[in-house]
């Protein structure tokens, strides 16, 4: 009886840890999806405008900086 309870408890701990890991992955994927959507919106907004090389470099730099900031959240 005690052994069965210990087994159930250890199984519950493993399931709980896997659940937390799944939540972390889901949160990360949601943030990535949001970032991709924002970049797509920016591209659509800028589509049709004439961009200079300096503008493109700035967009790339800001996008890279935003990605680094999101990783530390």
Secondary structure, DSSP 8 states (H G I E B T S, - for coil): -HHHHHHHHHHHHHHHHHHHHHHHHHHHHHHHHHHHHHHHHHHHHHTTS---HHHHHHHHHHHHHHHHHHHH-
